[in-house]
């Protein structure tokens, strides 16, 4: 019998049982490279974004945490078939991401597969001993934009309000309009340069590390991690206050330059000191009783898995290799996406629809390079009364990662628009020009008001939810080899003194006339 460090017993006999554990490790590394290399290249480029540059440190920290637990890795391994189930779950998430065009699903699938392989080779007891550094690796994956934008927008608005209040307290005359701070002599826009994400996620990581490295009750650890939210809001508010206060002295350089970054870094270090102080207060006024914590007692009570006879690991390892290899071969050899062209190119879309007269425009090349559209339509229509409606249709003949329909709920808040209302309404834009539910959003920015309707025509369906969009793209790729789809967006300006109901009536009237025309261009079921 040969015992391998990577987990379990390698029984003599069959040819696979004589394979060194290092060979299986090489197989896993090669297959992970084949499956995830191009996706991780995209992730590393995201790490260059100031909101996510903390992610680059996560693998290093996880490696150190694992090194601290190296003694647990010397425990006997008890290979488990349960790991194969996790590998299977990871493969499902990988296919969901690859065929549905979602990077985060692919990133999370790599983690689930890793957990499955560790569970398979090490067993549950050893996996639990290194659970914290393994789970900590999840922090290296940037969240989807729809989550990031929702968090960032709310943090920016709250931080702006607190920043304005602090400026008023120190005697600075200031007025706030959404995410615009009017100082009289200049206006500051709280956009991505003051994104709350740059403090929130790093501070949450700091809170997790503090909670894990210091013995405390569970509620104390949870409270310490949650304290990252108010700290991030407060520090972002102080940053806005400092920038506005120093603007008359340092000029525009304080908005985007050395002083901007220096203020941000200094306040972040202050927030870390604040979290250390919060940890001290929690332990000072609610100390842990003498002896081991309940968490540590539970680990001790489990004890060694005496009496368990380790099963041979090689059959499960070979099964895992075959599962990963078949996934890599299938996703690279089977055409899951046929190119489905439009029934007619959008260049032929009529610029006269009843009493609406339109004029086409072109997207800038920088946006076209990012969106990777097969075809698009951007036109402004005006009626006899001079009221305007902007029509935008983005079409992908084959949706994939980085080239799929994007929700205005993701893009517009990133441009500073604040969603005041969000809901649904019914329009005659469904298959056969029937009624279908579409998204409705009322937005404001710098005193300007817009009303938007948008929906996703997808292979004979009208969808309004990004999660529906990803699921049906995945399902249709498997069952129909089609992933084509479009985004349709109607926007009208709500004029001063005009009620939103009047803008609603205008968009609905335009949709009734333009809907049948649009459906004649888009491919159906």
C-alpha positions, 0 to 999 in steps of 0.5 A: 500500500502506498500513502500519498500526501495529496490524499488517501491510499493508492492501492497496488494492483490495477494500473491506475492505483500505481499512479503517483498523486503528483500525476493526478495533480498535474492532470487537474492543473492541466484541465483547470488551465484548459477550462479557466485560463481565458476566463481568469485572464479577463478577471485579472484585467478587472483587478486593474480597476480601482474597485477590485485591485484588492482581489489580487492580494486574496490568493496571497493571503489565502496561501499564508492562511493555508501555510498556518494550517499546514499541521492539519494537512498532515492528518490522515486523509479519508477520501470521500465520494461526496467530492465527486458530487461537488465536482459535478456541481462545479461542471454545471455552474461552468456550463451555465456560465459558458453557455449563458454568458456569465463570468461570475458563474464560471469563476464560482464553478472553479471554486466549487470544483476545487472544493470537490477535488479537495473533499475527494482526496482529503476527506471531510475532516481535513477539508474542514480544517482548512475551510477558512482559507479555502472559503476566503478564496471566494473574495478574489472574484469580482461580483456581477455588475448588477450587484456592484452597481446597486451597492455602489449607487446606494453607498454613494447616495448615503455618503453624499448626504452625510458629506453634505451634512458635515460640510454644512456643520463646518460652515460650508454653503452647499447644495445636493442634487442626487449625486451632485454636490453644488459648492457655488464656485464648482460642482462635484459629481460623486461618481466612480472616483468616490465609489463606496465599493473601494472601501466596502469590500476591502473593509469586509475582508479586514473584518473577516480576517480580524474575526477569524484570527482572534478568539471571540463569540460568534455574534462578536465575529459577525458584528465585527464583519458587519461593522465594515458597512458603516465604516465604509459609508463614514469614510467615504463621506469624510473623503467627499467632505475633505475633497469639497473643503480642500477644493478652493485650496488645491484646485481640480487636482484634489478631485483626480490626482495625487491628493485625491488618492492620498486622502483616500488611502489615509482615510482607509487606514483610519477606517482599519484603525477604527475596526481594530478599535471596534474589535478591542471594545467587543472583547473588552466589554464582552470577553470570551469565557475562559477555556476554548471557544464553542467553535474550538470545542466542536472541532476538538470533540470531533476528534480523529476519525478512528475506525474508518477504513480509507477507500482507494482514491484512484477510482474517484480521481480517475472519474474526476479527471474524466468528468473535467476532460469531457467538459473541456472537450465538449465545450470546445468541440460542440457548436452550442451557438448557431449564428442567427441573423436578423430577418432584415438589417436595422439599416432598413428600419423605417424612419417614418412610423405613422406620425413619428419621424426619426433620425438614425445615429451611430454609437461611438467606436469605443462602445461598439468595441465593448458591446460586440454587437452583431447589429444595432439601431439607435434613432430619435423619433419626434411627433407632430407636437415635438415630443421625442422618443429615443429607440435603441435596439442591440442585437447579438446573433450569438450571445457569449461571455462579453457579448450578451444583452446588458440591462439598462439597470446596470449601465445607466446607474453607472452613468450617474442616473438615479432610479426613482421608480422601477417596475413593470408595464404591459406593451403590445411587443410580444410574439405575434404583437401580443401583450408582454410585460416590460420593465419601466424605470423613472430616472433623474440626473442633474435635474433632468428626468427620463422615463424608460421602458426596456425588455429582452426579445429572446428567441420568441420570448420577452424577458425582463429579468437578467437571471431569466436571460442567463437561464434561457440562454443556457437552456436554449444553447443546450436544446436548440443551439441558439443564443441569439437575442436583443435588448430594446430600450425606449426613452423619453424626456419628462419635460419640466411641469410634465407629469410622468403619466403623460410620458407613459402615454407617449411611450405606449403610443410609440410602442404600439406603432413601432412594436410590429415593425420591430418584431418583423426585424427580429428572429422569432422562435 
